[in-house]
Amino acid sequence: MGRRTSTLVAGLVVASLTLAGCGGSDTEEKKDDGGAAPGFANGFVVEPDDSGEPTRGGQLEVVTYSEARVLDPVQTIANGSSGGTEMAAVYDLLVRYDQDSETYVPQLAEALEPNEAQDEWTLTLRDGVTFSDGTPLDADAVVWSLDRYVEKGGGQASFLTHAVRRWTAVDARTVRFELSSPWSDFGYLLSTGPGMIVAKGSDQGEAFTPIGAGPYEQERYTPQEELLLTAREDYWGGAPALESLRFFPISAESGRLDVLRNGEADMGYLREAPTAQEALEDGLGGFMEIGSISRGLLLNHREGSATADGRIRQALMHALDVDVINQRTAEGKGLVSTGILNELSRWDLETEPLAHDVEAAKELVEAAKADGFDGTISFKGVAKVSEAMGVTLQGLLSDIGLEVSLDYVPSVTDLVNDIYVTRDFDMVIWSFGMPDRAVYPELYEKVHSSARGNSGGSADPELDRLIEELGAATTPEEQQEVLEQIQAQWNETVPYAPLGATPEWNAWGEDVHGIVPSIDSIMLFDGAWKD
């Protein structure tokens, strides 16, 4: 879901997407493009030409935003920016999100069917599918992998156990899921981390070994250099056309575009508006995904952090001049918003976020100082990548009486460690990533007090209640009403500081074919090939 991952868009085709909550939707599309950057689009940037006979052989070179150090869905966030695509190549997905039908369709599984009430779902597995170690992927294997995901605390484990009361192997090819309440988009869970089925053999050695039923298997991994995956001849869907996939990380956005331009990479992950605009002008294709809060400040609510004080969090929101931030960090090309849903979302909220108000921010800071706050706060980001944001925030927050220290780490992977392991931060530039079709699960995982993915440690019983109410909403009108209340409560507690959306773009050239997008910027390579 996690985890995230979104875009700035004009000419946006916002179809009738639901919240990944209950019920369908027939509300009108939002017609105002909000002045989004021209040329950005939700979906394929250039309509792919996948006609003709696939060329067999060759290696696809993929430059990544961050390094997937362990291909374990428990340990690695399953989205396109942090290893989700790499893991999908090894494990496949039980189901995937289909962009054309806007539904979840079978991938590794043969079928996923609900009962009439949509509170019980039956997963049917394909016959004869095996993991790369030769063991069968049957119902017992699915149950074991899901149990492992929960026991070891996977990123979406808390939402999985909230949404699903139990899963049971009915027979060798059938798994029954009994939900806590009706949910029409249950397939979402099986298209992300929980739907990446890990073989029992993965845990039998001293270190984790990635063993999956996907089209590729891990050949080697060299930290900070490369991850090499090689094709499985016995993949259930037939041997992939590509012999291998090579992933290598480059932290700097400009560096990723450079290797796409000079041919060192066939595919790359881009997410900054100015660079994406350059790539559009270069004629690159690929797939973009739109969501909300894909650019913002993760705030640490834990004791000892400056942002543990709700007054400081509200002061930050009042101090954030997103137009200034946009000019100084995105050349004025970003889609900015301090609301939980950006202006390209189909959910057009009437409830306004906290307004830019320097005087209100100053008063909140002074009140905190009167109670002993020392006026200092830290900003953490990635060296070079986050420095423009850090300096901009330093200036804006000094105007309200805050002294900002800047702390830059070498890579996104190091930043992930500080957020999820050491929890050493006050505020950090971070992507929430909330597609319209997954607002309910994403809100739950990111800010519900019981969610493991709540990396800021926010805990607000009223916001918890509203998120749960959102999941129980059965119509678009009910969902809209609850979202209005969530925005109002967000203004009170400020669990996270939204800044807007960014282009989450898996970019590739015209010589790459057959890549299939799913959700959360995860790409599938089982049918991929290149000229």
VEXDREN-2710 file (C-alpha; in Angstrom, 1 decimal):
% VEXDREN-2710
k/r/px/py/pz
1/MET/0.0/0.0/0.0
2/GLY/1.1/0.9/1.5
3/ARG/2.4/2.2/0.5
4/ARG/1.9/4.2/-1.9
5/THR/2.5/7.5/-5.5
6/SER/0.7/9.7/-7.8
7/THR/0.8/12.4/-10.5
8/LEU/0.2/15.9/-11.7
9/VAL/-2.1/15.8/-14.6
10/ALA/-3.9/17.5/-17.4
11/GLY/-6.5/15.9/-19.6
12/LEU/-7.0/13.5/-16.7
13/VAL/-9.4/10.7/-17.4
14/VAL/-10.8/10.2/-13.9
15/ALA/-13.2/7.3/-14.4
16/SER/-15.7/6.0/-11.9
17/LEU/-13.2/4.8/-9.3
18/THR/-14.4/3.8/-5.9
19/LEU/-12.5/4.2/-2.6
20/ALA/-11.5/0.6/-2.4
21/GLY/-14.4/0.7/0.1
22/CYS/-17.9/-0.7/-0.2
23/GLY/-20.1/-0.1/-3.2
24/GLY/-19.7/1.3/-6.6
25/SER/-19.8/4.8/-8.0
26/ASP/-21.8/6.8/-10.6
27/THR/-20.9/10.3/-9.4
28/GLU/-19.8/12.8/-12.0
29/GLU/-16.1/13.1/-13.0
30/LYS/-14.4/16.2/-11.8
31/LYS/-14.1/18.5/-14.8
32/ASP/-11.7/21.2/-13.7
33/ASP/-8.1/20.2/-14.4
34/GLY/-6.9/22.6/-11.7
35/GLY/-4.3/24.1/-13.9
36/ALA/-2.2/21.0/-13.9
37/ALA/1.0/20.7/-15.9
38/PRO/0.2/20.1/-19.6
39/GLY/1.0/16.7/-21.0
40/PHE/0.9/14.7/-17.8
41/ALA/-1.8/12.0/-17.8
42/ASN/-3.2/9.3/-15.7
43/GLY/-2.5/6.0/-17.5
44/PHE/-0.2/5.3/-20.4
45/VAL/1.7/8.4/-21.4
46/VAL/2.0/7.1/-25.0
47/GLU/-0.4/4.3/-26.1
48/PRO/1.8/1.3/-26.2
49/ASP/2.3/-0.7/-29.4
50/ASP/2.5/-4.3/-28.2
51/SER/1.6/-5.8/-31.6
52/GLY/3.7/-8.3/-33.3
53/GLU/5.6/-11.4/-32.2
54/PRO/7.6/-10.8/-29.0
55/THR/11.4/-10.8/-29.5
56/ARG/12.9/-13.4/-27.2
57/GLY/16.1/-12.9/-25.3
58/GLY/17.9/-9.8/-23.9
59/GLN/18.0/-8.1/-20.6
60/LEU/15.8/-5.2/-19.4
61/GLU/17.8/-2.5/-17.6
62/VAL/15.7/-0.7/-15.0
63/VAL/16.9/2.3/-13.0
64/THR/15.1/2.6/-9.7
65/TYR/14.2/5.3/-7.2
66/SER/15.5/3.2/-4.3
67/GLU/17.2/-0.1/-3.6
68/ALA/15.2/-3.2/-2.6
69/ARG/17.7/-4.7/-0.2
70/VAL/15.5/-7.7/0.7
71/LEU/12.9/-9.1/-1.6
72/ASP/10.6/-10.1/1.2
73/PRO/7.0/-8.6/1.2
74/VAL/7.2/-8.5/5.0
75/GLN/10.3/-6.4/5.1
76/THR/10.0/-4.3/1.9
77/ILE/7.2/-1.9/1.1
78/ALA/5.2/-3.3/-1.8
79/ASN/4.9/-0.3/-4.2
80/GLY/6.7/0.8/-7.3
81/SER/9.1/3.2/-5.7
82/SER/10.5/0.9/-3.1
83/GLY/10.7/-2.7/-4.5
84/GLY/7.1/-3.7/-5.3
85/THR/7.9/-4.2/-9.0
86/GLU/11.0/-6.3/-8.2
87/MET/9.0/-8.5/-5.8
88/ALA/6.1/-8.9/-8.2
89/ALA/8.6/-10.3/-10.8
90/VAL/9.7/-12.9/-8.2
91/TYR/6.3/-13.7/-6.5
92/ASP/3.7/-12.6/-9.1
93/LEU/0.4/-11.2/-7.7
94/LEU/-2.6/-13.3/-6.9
95/VAL/-4.7/-10.7/-8.6
96/ARG/-3.9/-7.4/-10.4
97/TYR/-5.7/-4.2/-11.0
98/ASP/-6.8/-3.9/-14.6
99/GLN/-6.7/-0.3/-15.9
100/ASP/-9.2/-0.9/-18.7
101/SER/-12.0/-2.5/-16.7
102/GLU/-11.1/-0.7/-13.5
103/THR/-11.5/-4.0/-11.6
104/TYR/-9.2/-6.5/-9.9
105/VAL/-8.7/-9.5/-12.2
106/PRO/-6.9/-12.9/-11.7
107/GLN/-3.2/-13.0/-12.3
108/LEU/-1.5/-15.9/-10.5
109/ALA/-4.9/-17.0/-9.3
110/GLU/-7.5/-18.4/-11.6
111/ALA/-10.5/-16.6/-10.0
112/LEU/-11.6/-14.5/-7.1
113/GLU/-15.4/-14.4/-6.5
114/PRO/-17.5/-12.8/-3.7
115/ASN/-20.8/-14.0/-2.2
116/GLU/-23.8/-11.8/-2.7
117/ALA/-23.1/-9.8/0.4
118/GLN/-19.5/-9.3/-0.5
119/ASP/-18.4/-10.3/3.0
120/GLU/-16.9/-13.7/1.9
121/TRP/-14.6/-14.2/-1.1
122/THR/-13.4/-17.4/-2.7
123/LEU/-10.0/-17.6/-4.3
124/THR/-9.4/-20.4/-6.8
125/LEU/-5.8/-21.2/-7.7
126/ARG/-4.5/-22.4/-11.0
127/ASP/-3.7/-26.0/-11.3
128/GLY/-0.1/-27.1/-11.3
129/VAL/1.6/-23.8/-10.4
130/THR/4.9/-24.3/-8.6
131/PHE/7.4/-22.1/-6.8
132/SER/10.9/-21.7/-8.2
133/ASP/12.1/-24.5/-5.8
134/GLY/9.6/-26.9/-7.3
135/THR/7.1/-27.0/-4.4
136/PRO/3.4/-26.5/-5.2
137/LEU/1.6/-23.2/-4.8
138/ASP/-1.5/-24.6/-3.3
139/ALA/-4.1/-23.4/-0.8
140/ASP/-2.0/-24.4/2.1
141/ALA/0.9/-22.4/0.7
142/VAL/-1.3/-19.3/0.4
143/VAL/-2.6/-19.7/4.0
144/TRP/1.0/-20.2/5.3
145/SER/2.3/-17.1/3.4
146/LEU/-0.6/-14.9/4.7
147/ASP/-0.1/-16.2/8.3
148/ARG/3.6/-15.4/8.0
149/TYR/2.9/-12.0/6.7
150/VAL/0.8/-11.2/9.8
151/GLU/3.1/-12.9/12.3
152/LYS/6.1/-11.1/11.0
153/GLY/4.4/-7.8/10.8
154/GLY/4.2/-7.0/7.1
155/GLY/3.4/-3.4/6.1
156/GLN/-0.3/-4.1/5.6
157/ALA/-0.7/-6.7/8.2
158/SER/-2.8/-4.5/10.5
159/PHE/-5.2/-3.6/7.7
160/LEU/-5.3/-7.2/6.5
161/THR/-6.4/-8.4/10.0
162/HIS/-8.8/-5.5/10.3
163/ALA/-10.5/-6.2/7.0
164/VAL/-10.4/-10.1/7.1
165/ARG/-11.5/-12.2/10.0
166/ARG/-10.0/-15.4/8.8
167/TRP/-8.7/-17.2/5.7
168/THR/-9.1/-21.0/5.3
169/ALA/-7.8/-23.6/2.8
170/VAL/-11.0/-25.3/1.7
171/ASP/-9.2/-27.8/-0.6
172/ALA/-6.0/-27.8/-2.6
173/ARG/-7.0/-25.1/-4.9
174/THR/-9.5/-23.0/-2.9
175/VAL/-9.0/-20.4/-0.2
176/ARG/-12.0/-18.8/1.6
177/PHE/-11.7/-15.3/3.0
178/GLU/-14.3/-14.2/5.6
179/LEU/-14.3/-10.4/5.9
180/SER/-15.1/-8.3/8.9
181/SER/-17.7/-6.3/6.8
182/PRO/-18.7/-6.2/3.1
183/TRP/-16.0/-4.8/0.8
184/SER/-16.4/-4.7/-3.0
185/ASP/-12.6/-4.0/-3.6
186/PHE/-11.2/-6.8/-1.4
187/GLY/-9.0/-7.7/-4.4
188/TYR/-6.8/-4.7/-3.5
189/LEU/-5.3/-6.7/-0.7
190/LEU/-4.3/-9.5/-3.0
191/SER/-2.7/-7.2/-5.5
192/THR/-0.2/-5.8/-3.0
193/GLY/2.1/-7.3/-0.3
194/PRO/-0.2/-9.9/1.1
195/GLY/-0.9/-11.1/-2.5
196/MET/2.8/-11.9/-3.0
197/ILE/3.0/-15.5/-1.9
198/VAL/6.2/-16.6/-0.3
199/ALA/7.3/-20.3/-0.4
200/LYS/8.0/-22.0/3.0
201/GLY/11.6/-22.7/1.8
202/SER/12.3/-18.9/1.9
203/ASP/12.6/-19.1/5.7
204/GLN/14.6/-22.3/6.1
205/GLY/18.1/-20.9/5.9
206/GLU/19.9/-18.4/8.2
207/ALA/19.0/-15.6/5.9
208/PHE/15.8/-15.0/3.9
209/THR/15.8/-16.5/0.4
210/PRO/13.2/-15.1/-2.1
211/ILE/11.4/-18.1/-3.5
212/GLY/8.2/-17.3/-5.4
213/ALA/6.0/-18.5/-8.2
214/GLY/6.6/-15.4/-10.4
215/PRO/8.2/-15.3/-13.9
216/TYR/11.7/-14.5/-12.5
217/GLU/14.0/-15.6/-9.7
218/GLN/16.9/-13.8/-8.0
219/GLU/20.3/-14.6/-9.5
220/ARG/22.4/-12.1/-7.5
221/TYR/22.2/-9.0/-5.4
222/THR/25.1/-6.6/-4.9
223/PRO/24.2/-3.9/-2.4
224/GLN/24.1/-0.3/-3.8
225/GLU/25.0/-1.7/-7.3
226/GLU/22.4/-4.1/-8.8
227/LEU/19.8/-6.7/-8.4
228/LEU/19.7/-9.4/-11.2
229/LEU/16.6/-11.5/-11.8
230/THR/16.6/-14.4/-14.4
231/ALA/13.7/-15.9/-16.2
232/ARG/12.0/-19.1/-15.1
233/GLU/11.5/-21.6/-17.9
234/ASP/8.8/-23.3/-15.8
235/TYR/6.7/-20.2/-15.0
236/TRP/3.0/-21.1/-15.1
237/GLY/2.3/-18.6/-17.9
238/GLY/5.2/-19.8/-20.0
239/ALA/8.8/-18.8/-20.1
240/PRO/9.2/-15.0/-20.2
241/ALA/10.5/-13.4/-23.4
242/LEU/13.2/-11.5/-21.6
243/GLU/16.1/-13.6/-20.3
244/SER/16.8/-11.3/-17.3
245/LEU/15.9/-8.1/-15.5
246/ARG/18.6/-5.9/-14.0
247/PHE/17.6/-3.2/-11.4
248/PHE/20.1/-0.6/-10.3
249/PRO/19.4/2.5/-8.1
250/ILE/20.2/6.1/-8.7
251/SER/19.0/8.5/-6.0
252/ALA/19.2/11.7/-8.1
253/GLU/16.2/12.2/-10.4
254/SER/18.3/13.9/-13.0
255/GLY/20.7/10.9/-13.0
256/ARG/17.8/8.5/-13.7
257/LEU/16.7/10.6/-16.6
258/ASP/20.3/10.8/-17.9
259/VAL/20.6/7.0/-18.1
260/LEU/17.3/6.7/-19.8
261/ARG/18.4/9.2/-22.4
262/ASN/21.8/7.7/-23.1
263/GLY/20.5/4.1/-23.3
264/GLU/22.0/2.7/-20.1
265/ALA/18.5/2.1/-18.9
266/ASP/15.4/0.8/-20.8
267/MET/13.0/1.8/-18.0
268/GLY/13.2/4.2/-15.1
269/TYR/11.1/5.5/-12.2
270/LEU/10.5/9.3/-12.3
271/ARG/8.5/11.3/-9.8
272/GLU/9.6/15.0/-9.9
273/ALA/7.6/17.4/-12.0
274/PRO/10.5/19.3/-13.8
275/THR/12.3/16.1/-14.7
276/ALA/9.1/14.4/-15.8
277/GLN/8.3/17.4/-18.0
278/GLU/11.7/17.0/-19.7
279/ALA/11.1/13.3/-20.2
280/LEU/7.7/14.1/-21.8
281/GLU/9.5/16.5/-24.2
282/ASP/11.9/13.7/-25.0
283/GLY/9.0/11.6/-26.1
284/LEU/9.3/8.8/-23.4
285/GLY/6.3/6.6/-22.9
286/GLY/5.4/4.4/-19.9
287/PHE/2.7/4.5/-17.2
288/MET/1.8/7.2/-14.7
289/GLU/-0.4/6.8/-11.6
290/ILE/-2.3/9.5/-9.8
291/GLY/-3.0/9.8/-6.1
292/SER/-3.2/12.3/-3.3
293/ILE/-0.6/13.3/-0.8
294/SER/2.2/11.9/-2.9
295/ARG/4.3/14.8/-1.8
296/GLY/4.3/16.0/1.8
297/LEU/5.9/16.1/5.2
298/LEU/5.7/13.0/7.4
299/LEU/5.5/14.3/11.0
300/ASN/6.7/12.4/14.1
301/HIS/4.0/12.3/16.8
302/ARG/6.1/10.4/19.3
303/GLU/7.2/11.8/22.6
304/GLY/10.5/13.7/22.3
305/SER/9.8/15.0/18.8
306/ALA/9.1/18.7/18.2
307/THR/6.1/17.6/16.1
308/ALA/4.6/15.6/19.0
309/ASP/2.9/18.9/20.0
310/GLY/-0.3/19.4/18.0
311/ARG/0.2/23.1/18.1
312/ILE/3.5/22.8/16.2
313/ARG/1.9/20.6/13.6
314/GLN/-0.9/23.1/13.0
315/ALA/1.6/25.9/12.9
316/LEU/3.5/24.0/10.2
317/MET/0.3/23.8/8.1
318/HIS/-0.4/27.5/8.5
319/ALA/3.2/28.3/7.6
320/LEU/3.4/26.2/4.4
321/ASP/3.1/28.5/1.4
322/VAL/2.8/25.8/-1.3
323/ASP/3.2/28.3/-4.1
324/VAL/6.6/29.3/-2.8
325/ILE/7.5/25.6/-2.3
326/ASN/6.3/24.8/-5.8
327/GLN/8.4/27.6/-7.4
328/ARG/11.6/26.8/-5.4
329/THR/11.5/23.0/-5.6
330/ALA/9.5/22.1/-8.7
331/GLU/10.1/25.2/-11.0
332/GLY/6.4/26.0/-10.6
333/LYS/5.4/22.8/-12.4
334/GLY/4.0/20.9/-9.5
335/LEU/0.4/20.2/-8.6
336/VAL/0.1/21.7/-5.1
337/SER/-2.5/21.1/-2.4
338/THR/-2.6/21.0/1.4
339/GLY/-5.8/19.0/1.5
340/ILE/-6.0/15.2/1.9
341/LEU/-7.3/14.9/-1.7
342/ASN/-5.7/16.9/-4.5
343/GLU/-7.7/18.9/-6.9
344/LEU/-7.5/16.3/-9.6
345/SER/-9.2/13.7/-7.4
346/ARG/-12.7/12.7/-8.3
347/TRP/-13.5/13.4/-4.6
348/ASP/-14.1/17.1/-4.7
349/LEU/-14.3/18.1/-1.0
350/GLU/-16.0/21.3/0.2
351/THR/-14.1/21.2/3.5
352/GLU/-11.0/23.4/3.2
353/PRO/-7.6/22.4/4.6
354/LEU/-5.9/24.8/7.1
355/ALA/-5.1/28.1/5.3
356/HIS/-1.7/29.7/4.9
357/ASP/-1.8/32.1/7.9
358/VAL/1.6/33.3/9.2
359/GLU/0.1/35.2/12.2
360/ALA/-1.9/32.1/13.3
361/ALA/1.2/30.0/13.0
362/LYS/3.2/32.5/15.1
363/GLU/0.6/32.4/17.9
364/LEU/0.7/28.6/18.0
365/VAL/4.5/28.5/18.2
366/GLU/4.5/31.2/21.0
367/ALA/2.0/29.2/23.0
368/ALA/4.2/26.1/22.7
369/LYS/7.3/28.0/23.7
370/ALA/5.4/29.3/26.8
371/ASP/5.0/25.7/27.8
372/GLY/8.7/25.0/27.4
373/PHE/9.2/24.2/23.7
374/ASP/12.7/25.4/22.7
375/GLY/11.7/26.5/19.2
376/THR/13.9/24.0/17.3
377/ILE/12.8/21.4/14.7
378/SER/14.7/19.1/12.4
379/PHE/14.1/18.4/8.7
380/LYS/15.4/15.1/7.2
381/GLY/15.8/14.2/3.6
382/VAL/18.0/12.7/1.0
383/ALA/21.3/14.5/0.1
384/LYS/21.0/16.6/-3.1
385/VAL/17.4/15.3/-3.8
386/SER/15.8/17.1/-0.8
387/GLU/18.1/20.0/-0.3
388/ALA/15.9/22.6/-2.1
389/MET/13.0/21.6/0.0
390/GLY/15.0/21.8/3.2
391/VAL/16.2/25.3/2.5
392/THR/12.8/26.4/1.5
393/LEU/11.2/25.1/4.7
394/GLN/14.0/26.6/6.8
395/GLY/13.0/30.0/5.4
396/LEU/9.3/29.6/5.7
397/LEU/9.4/28.3/9.3
398/SER/11.9/30.9/10.5
399/ASP/9.2/33.5/9.7
400/ILE/7.0/31.9/12.4
401/GLY/9.7/31.6/15.0
402/LEU/11.1/28.1/14.4
403/GLU/14.7/27.2/14.0
404/VAL/15.1/24.4/11.5
405/SER/18.2/22.1/11.4
406/LEU/18.8/20.2/8.1
407/ASP/19.8/16.6/8.2
408/TYR/20.5/14.8/4.9
409/VAL/21.1/11.0/4.5
410/PRO/22.9/9.4/1.5
411/SER/20.0/7.5/0.0
412/VAL/16.2/6.8/0.1
413/THR/17.0/3.4/1.7
414/ASP/18.8/5.2/4.6
415/LEU/15.8/7.5/5.0
416/VAL/13.4/4.5/5.1
417/ASN/15.6/3.1/7.9
418/ASP/15.3/6.3/9.9
419/ILE/11.6/6.4/9.5
420/TYR/10.7/2.8/10.1
421/VAL/13.5/1.5/12.3
422/THR/15.2/4.2/14.3
423/ARG/12.3/6.6/14.1
424/ASP/14.8/9.4/14.2
425/PHE/13.1/12.4/12.7
426/ASP/10.8/15.4/13.4
427/MET/9.6/16.0/9.8
428/VAL/10.7/14.3/6.6
429/ILE/9.8/14.8/3.0
430/TRP/7.9/11.7/2.2
431/SER/5.3/10.2/-0.2
432/PHE/1.9/9.1/1.2
433/GLY/0.6/8.0/-2.2
434/MET/-3.2/7.5/-2.1
435/PRO/-4.9/6.6/-5.4
436/ASP/-8.6/7.4/-5.6
437/ARG/-9.4/3.7/-5.8
438/ALA/-7.6/3.0/-2.6
439/VAL/-8.4/5.9/-0.3
440/TYR/-9.9/3.7/2.5
441/PRO/-7.0/1.2/2.8
442/GLU/-4.3/3.8/2.4
443/LEU/-5.8/6.1/5.1
444/TYR/-6.1/3.1/7.4
445/GLU/-2.5/2.0/6.9
446/LYS/-1.0/5.5/7.1
447/VAL/-2.8/7.2/10.0
448/HIS/-5.0/4.7/11.9
449/SER/-3.5/4.3/15.4
450/SER/-3.4/0.4/15.1
451/ALA/-1.8/0.3/11.7
452/ARG/1.8/-0.8/11.4
453/GLY/2.2/1.5/8.4
454/ASN/1.5/4.5/10.6
455/SER/5.1/5.6/10.5
456/GLY/4.5/9.0/12.1
457/GLY/2.9/7.4/15.2
458/SER/-0.3/9.5/15.1
459/ALA/-3.1/8.4/17.4
460/ASP/-6.4/10.1/17.3
461/PRO/-9.5/8.0/18.3
462/GLU/-11.9/10.3/16.3
463/LEU/-9.9/9.9/13.1
464/ASP/-9.7/6.2/13.7
465/ARG/-13.5/6.1/14.0
466/LEU/-14.0/8.1/10.8
467/ILE/-11.6/5.9/8.8
468/GLU/-13.5/2.8/9.9
469/GLU/-16.8/4.6/9.0
470/LEU/-15.4/5.3/5.6
471/GLY/-14.7/1.5/5.1
472/ALA/-18.3/0.8/6.0
473/ALA/-19.8/3.4/3.7
474/THR/-21.8/1.7/0.9
475/THR/-22.5/4.6/-1.5
476/PRO/-20.4/7.3/-3.1
477/GLU/-22.6/9.9/-1.2
478/GLU/-21.8/8.3/2.1
479/GLN/-18.1/8.1/1.3
480/GLN/-18.1/11.8/0.3
481/GLU/-19.8/12.7/3.6
482/VAL/-17.2/10.8/5.7
483/LEU/-14.3/12.2/3.7
484/GLU/-15.5/15.8/4.5
485/GLN/-15.5/14.8/8.2
486/ILE/-12.0/13.3/7.8
487/GLN/-10.6/16.5/6.3
488/ALA/-12.2/18.6/9.2
489/GLN/-10.6/16.2/11.8
490/TRP/-7.3/16.3/9.9
491/ASN/-7.2/20.0/10.3
492/GLU/-7.5/19.5/14.1
493/THR/-4.8/16.8/14.5
494/VAL/-2.6/17.2/11.4
495/PRO/-1.3/13.6/11.3
496/TYR/0.7/14.5/8.1
497/ALA/1.3/17.7/6.1
498/PRO/0.2/17.3/2.5
499/LEU/2.0/19.4/-0.2
500/GLY/0.4/18.0/-3.3
501/ALA/0.9/15.3/-6.0
502/THR/3.9/14.2/-8.1
503/PRO/4.2/12.2/-11.3
504/GLU/4.7/8.6/-10.3
505/TRP/6.0/7.5/-13.7
506/ASN/7.5/4.2/-14.8
507/ALA/9.0/5.6/-18.0
508/TRP/10.3/3.6/-21.0
509/GLY/11.0/4.1/-24.7
510/GLU/9.3/2.8/-27.8
511/ASP/11.5/-0.3/-28.0
512/VAL/10.0/-1.7/-24.8
513/HIS/6.7/-3.7/-25.0
514/GLY/4.3/-5.8/-23.0
515/ILE/4.7/-4.3/-19.5
516/VAL/1.4/-4.4/-17.6
517/PRO/0.6/-2.0/-14.8
518/SER/-1.2/-3.0/-11.7
519/ILE/-1.7/-0.7/-8.7
520/ASP/0.6/1.4/-6.5
521/SER/3.0/1.8/-9.5
522/ILE/3.8/-1.9/-9.6
523/MET/4.7/-3.2/-13.1
524/LEU/4.4/-6.8/-14.3
525/PHE/7.1/-8.2/-16.7
526/ASP/5.8/-11.7/-17.5
527/GLY/4.8/-10.6/-21.0
528/ALA/7.5/-7.9/-21.5
529/TRP/10.0/-7.8/-24.3
530/LYS/12.1/-5.3/-26.2
531/ASP/13.2/-4.8/-29.8
END
